[in-house]
Amino acid sequence: MKKGIHPEYREVVFHDQSSDFKFLTRSTVETAETIVWEDGKEYPLVKVEISSASHPFYTGKNIFVDTAGRVDKFYQKYGKKN
């Protein structure tokens, strides 16, 4: 393999904000935030809106997740005129 072209593959904590569920796995995702995990080590933190802990397919419950009014943010950004 060529040196210097592959992203760093490391342990990362994913935090499902809708269910407050956190899990440690490996990923190449880049993030500036960090968190101290249960083992006392500091890991990069990635915040997600939906994971297996909150997705209706896995939970059997239908929940509505509106994260900061996505439609309103779109209209503000692109200036929908009424």
MDTraj code that builds the backbone (N, CA, C; nanometers):
import mdtraj as md
import numpy as np

residues = "MET LYS LYS GLY ILE HIS PRO GLU TYR ARG GLU VAL VAL PHE HIS ASP GLN SER SER ASP PHE LYS PHE LEU THR ARG SER THR VAL GLU THR ALA GLU THR ILE VAL TRP GLU ASP GLY LYS GLU TYR PRO LEU VAL LYS VAL GLU ILE SER SER ALA SER HIS PRO PHE TYR THR GLY LYS ASN ILE PHE VAL ASP THR ALA GLY ARG VAL ASP LYS PHE TYR GLN LYS TYR GLY LYS LYS ASN".split()
xyz = np.array([
    [0.0830, -0.1188, 0.0000],
    [0.0000, 0.0000, 0.0000],
    [0.0874, 0.1250, 0.0000],
    [0.0373, 0.2300, -0.0603],
    [0.1090, 0.3562, -0.0619],
    [0.1015, 0.4214, 0.0753],
    [0.2078, 0.4851, 0.1143],
    [0.2145, 0.5545, 0.2427],
    [0.1490, 0.6922, 0.2315],
    [0.0794, 0.7319, 0.3366],
    [0.0263, 0.8675, 0.3473],
    [-0.1023, 0.8968, 0.2729],
    [-0.1657, 0.7988, 0.2088],
    [-0.2894, 0.8279, 0.1359],
    [-0.4128, 0.7709, 0.2058],
    [-0.3941, 0.6867, 0.3055],
    [-0.5068, 0.6233, 0.3726],
    [-0.5427, 0.6986, 0.5000],
    [-0.6729, 0.7125, 0.5280],
    [-0.7133, 0.7805, 0.6521],
    [-0.6787, 0.6949, 0.7734],
    [-0.6667, 0.7607, 0.8874],
    [-0.6335, 0.6904, 1.0118],
    [-0.7541, 0.6110, 1.0600],
    [-0.7362, 0.4829, 1.0841],
    [-0.8410, 0.3939, 1.1330],
    [-0.8193, 0.3772, 1.2825],
    [-0.9111, 0.4326, 1.3621],
    [-0.8911, 0.4356, 1.5069],
    [-1.0222, 0.4139, 1.5802],
    [-1.0132, 0.3978, 1.7128],
    [-1.1329, 0.3810, 1.7942],
    [-1.2023, 0.5159, 1.8106],
    [-1.3361, 0.5150, 1.7974],
    [-1.4175, 0.6356, 1.8021],
    [-1.5438, 0.6043, 1.8822],
    [-1.5925, 0.7022, 1.9586],
    [-1.7194, 0.6881, 2.0305],
    [-1.8273, 0.7582, 1.9496],
    [-1.9359, 0.6860, 1.9214],
    [-2.0532, 0.7435, 1.8562],
    [-2.1593, 0.7676, 1.9622],
    [-2.2210, 0.8862, 1.9603],
    [-2.3228, 0.9238, 2.0580],
    [-2.4541, 0.9520, 1.9854],
    [-2.5539, 0.8667, 2.0108],
    [-2.6877, 0.8872, 1.9554],
    [-2.7579, 0.9893, 2.0437],
    [-2.7798, 1.1075, 1.9911],
    [-2.8344, 1.2161, 2.0713],
    [-2.9825, 1.1997, 2.1031],
    [-3.0564, 1.1268, 2.0219],
    [-3.1986, 1.1118, 2.0485],
    [-3.2274, 1.0113, 2.1596],
    [-3.1381, 0.9138, 2.1809],
    [-3.1599, 0.8156, 2.2868],
    [-3.0513, 0.8192, 2.3942],
    [-2.9535, 0.9079, 2.3790],
    [-2.8404, 0.9207, 2.4707],
    [-2.7632, 0.7895, 2.4845],
    [-2.7525, 0.7147, 2.3744],
    [-2.6807, 0.5882, 2.3702],
    [-2.5431, 0.6127, 2.3111],
    [-2.4387, 0.5573, 2.3736],
    [-2.3020, 0.5734, 2.3255],
    [-2.2405, 0.4361, 2.3045],
    [-2.1605, 0.4239, 2.1979],
    [-2.0897, 0.2990, 2.1746],
    [-1.9532, 0.3273, 2.1144],
    [-1.8600, 0.2390, 2.1472],
    [-1.7216, 0.2508, 2.1018],
    [-1.6987, 0.1533, 1.9881],
    [-1.6458, 0.2046, 1.8784],
    [-1.6156, 0.1215, 1.7623],
    [-1.4950, 0.1816, 1.6913],
    [-1.4614, 0.1283, 1.5766],
    [-1.3486, 0.1814, 1.4992],
    [-1.4018, 0.2487, 1.3737],
    [-1.3359, 0.3583, 1.3341],
    [-1.3805, 0.4341, 1.2183],
    [-1.2675, 0.5226, 1.1671],
    [-1.2862, 0.5746, 1.0457],
    [-1.1928, 0.6706, 0.9883],
    [-1.2501, 0.8116, 0.9892],
    [-1.3681, 0.8299, 1.0463],
    [-1.4347, 0.9596, 1.0457],
    [-1.3503, 1.0625, 1.1217],
    [-1.3471, 1.1858, 1.0690],
    [-1.2714, 1.2946, 1.1311],
    [-1.3647, 1.3766, 1.2194],
    [-1.3183, 1.4118, 1.3391],
    [-1.3968, 1.4930, 1.4305],
    [-1.3037, 1.5716, 1.5214],
    [-1.3508, 1.6862, 1.5679],
    [-1.2697, 1.7698, 1.6558],
    [-1.3039, 1.7473, 1.8029],
    [-1.4201, 1.6863, 1.8304],
    [-1.4638, 1.6654, 1.9686],
    [-1.4066, 1.5355, 2.0246],
    [-1.3895, 1.5327, 2.1559],
    [-1.3417, 1.4124, 2.2233],
    [-1.4270, 1.3864, 2.3474],
    [-1.4168, 1.2639, 2.4005],
    [-1.4902, 1.2251, 2.5203],
    [-1.4059, 1.1239, 2.5969],
    [-1.4192, 1.1260, 2.7293],
    [-1.3526, 1.0260, 2.8119],
    [-1.4476, 0.9084, 2.8258],
    [-1.4030, 0.7909, 2.7836],
    [-1.4863, 0.6702, 2.7827],
    [-1.4795, 0.6007, 2.9183],
    [-1.5557, 0.4943, 2.9350],
    [-1.5653, 0.4211, 3.0610],
    [-1.4312, 0.3637, 3.1073],
    [-1.3400, 0.3391, 3.0152],
    [-1.2101, 0.2836, 3.0509],
    [-1.1093, 0.3912, 3.0939],
    [-1.1530, 0.5187, 3.0939],
    [-1.0673, 0.6284, 3.1361],
    [-0.9859, 0.6916, 3.0248],
    [-0.9906, 0.6345, 2.9058],
    [-0.9162, 0.6887, 2.7919],
    [-1.0012, 0.7918, 2.7178],
    [-0.9331, 0.8819, 2.6473],
    [-1.0008, 0.9846, 2.5689],
    [-1.0085, 0.9400, 2.4231],
    [-1.1294, 0.9488, 2.3648],
    [-1.1526, 0.9062, 2.2267],
    [-1.2214, 1.0184, 2.1491],
    [-1.2059, 1.0199, 2.0165],
    [-1.2823, 1.1134, 1.9338],
    [-1.4314, 1.0847, 1.9475],
    [-1.5139, 1.1887, 1.9435],
    [-1.6588, 1.1760, 1.9593],
    [-1.7302, 1.2181, 1.8321],
    [-1.8236, 1.1340, 1.7860],
    [-1.9072, 1.1652, 1.6709],
    [-2.0519, 1.1623, 1.7177],
    [-2.1238, 1.2733, 1.6994],
    [-2.2641, 1.2805, 1.7397],
    [-2.3513, 1.2450, 1.6199],
    [-2.4433, 1.1504, 1.6404],
    [-2.5336, 1.1079, 1.5341],
    [-2.6773, 1.1277, 1.5797],
    [-2.7681, 1.1371, 1.4843],
    [-2.9084, 1.1588, 1.5159],
    [-2.9829, 1.0276, 1.5382],
    [-2.9443, 0.9227, 1.4659],
    [-3.0142, 0.7951, 1.4749],
    [-2.9128, 0.6818, 1.4731],
    [-2.9336, 0.5849, 1.5618],
    [-2.8530, 0.4634, 1.5637],
    [-2.9474, 0.3460, 1.5853],
    [-2.8931, 0.2276, 1.6073],
    [-2.9785, 0.1115, 1.6312],
    [-3.0577, 0.1257, 1.7607],
    [-3.0147, 0.2124, 1.8518],
    [-3.0858, 0.2329, 1.9777],
    [-3.2102, 0.3196, 1.9616],
    [-3.2207, 0.3933, 1.8504],
    [-3.3358, 0.4810, 1.8319],
    [-3.4092, 0.4598, 1.6998],
    [-3.3556, 0.3795, 1.6093],
    [-3.4191, 0.3585, 1.4793],
    [-3.5431, 0.2693, 1.4945],
    [-3.6549, 0.3071, 1.4332],
    [-3.7787, 0.2286, 1.4470],
    [-3.7660, 0.0829, 1.4034],
    [-3.6811, 0.0537, 1.3068],
    [-3.6654, -0.0845, 1.2618],
    [-3.6139, -0.1731, 1.3748],
    [-3.5209, -0.1213, 1.4543],
    [-3.4604, -0.1993, 1.5621],
    [-3.5402, -0.1922, 1.6927],
    [-3.6053, -0.0784, 1.7190],
    [-3.6765, -0.0613, 1.8456],
    [-3.8215, -0.1048, 1.8388],
    [-3.8806, -0.1054, 1.7194],
    [-4.0217, -0.1386, 1.7058],
    [-4.1125, -0.0230, 1.7431],
    [-4.0552, 0.0915, 1.7745],
    [-4.1315, 0.2102, 1.8119],
    [-4.1105, 0.3169, 1.7068],
    [-4.2174, 0.3860, 1.6724],
    [-4.2078, 0.4931, 1.5755],
    [-4.1936, 0.6240, 1.6508],
    [-4.0798, 0.6916, 1.6359],
    [-4.0574, 0.8189, 1.7023],
    [-4.0317, 0.9255, 1.5978],
    [-4.0625, 1.0485, 1.6332],
    [-4.0396, 1.1615, 1.5440],
    [-3.9149, 1.2344, 1.5904],
    [-3.8186, 1.2472, 1.5024],
    [-3.6937, 1.3153, 1.5358],
    [-3.6821, 1.4388, 1.4479],
    [-3.6964, 1.5548, 1.5090],
    [-3.6773, 1.6802, 1.4369],
    [-3.5542, 1.7474, 1.4952],
    [-3.4490, 1.7472, 1.4209],
    [-3.3234, 1.8019, 1.4716],
    [-3.3080, 1.9451, 1.4246],
    [-3.3459, 2.0355, 1.5115],
    [-3.3289, 2.1797, 1.4891],
    [-3.4022, 2.2291, 1.3655],
    [-3.5180, 2.1695, 1.3339],
    [-3.5998, 2.2170, 1.2231],
    [-3.5275, 2.2202, 1.0916],
    [-3.4970, 2.1057, 1.0360],
    [-3.4182, 2.0986, 0.9124],
    [-3.4816, 2.1774, 0.7987],
    [-3.6146, 2.1707, 0.7886],
    [-3.6820, 2.2427, 0.6810],
    [-3.6667, 2.3932, 0.7002],
    [-3.6850, 2.4405, 0.8242],
    [-3.6690, 2.5828, 0.8520],
    [-3.5268, 2.6297, 0.8246],
    [-3.4286, 2.5487, 0.8615],
    [-3.2896, 2.5845, 0.8352],
    [-3.2637, 2.5931, 0.6850],
    [-3.3244, 2.5018, 0.6075],
    [-3.3089, 2.5043, 0.4627],
    [-3.3668, 2.6337, 0.4059],
    [-3.4880, 2.6696, 0.4508],
    [-3.5518, 2.7913, 0.4010],
    [-3.4716, 2.9158, 0.4404],
    [-3.4167, 2.9179, 0.5599],
    [-3.3356, 3.0323, 0.6009],
    [-3.2096, 3.0423, 0.5171],
    [-3.1485, 2.9304, 0.4893],
    [-3.0231, 2.9306, 0.4159],
    [-3.0429, 2.9711, 0.2701],
    [-3.1503, 2.9193, 0.2077],
    [-3.1704, 2.9456, 0.0659],
    [-3.2782, 3.0484, 0.0388],
    [-3.3344, 3.1105, 0.1442],
    [-3.4237, 3.2250, 0.1307],
    [-3.5523, 3.1999, 0.0555],
    [-3.6334, 3.1047, 0.1042],
    [-3.7639, 3.0831, 0.0407],
    [-3.8501, 3.2056, 0.0648],
    [-3.9106, 3.2544, -0.0423],
    [-3.9938, 3.3726, -0.0346],
    [-4.1401, 3.3300, -0.0280],
    [-4.2131, 3.3895, 0.0669],
    [-4.3577, 3.3575, 0.0818],
    [-4.4421, 3.4412, -0.0093],
])
top = md.Topology()
chain = top.add_chain()
for i, resn in enumerate(residues, 1):
    res = top.add_residue(resn, chain, resSeq=i)
    for name in ("N", "CA", "C"):
        top.add_atom(name, md.element.get_by_symbol(name[0]), res)
traj = md.Trajectory(xyz[None], top)
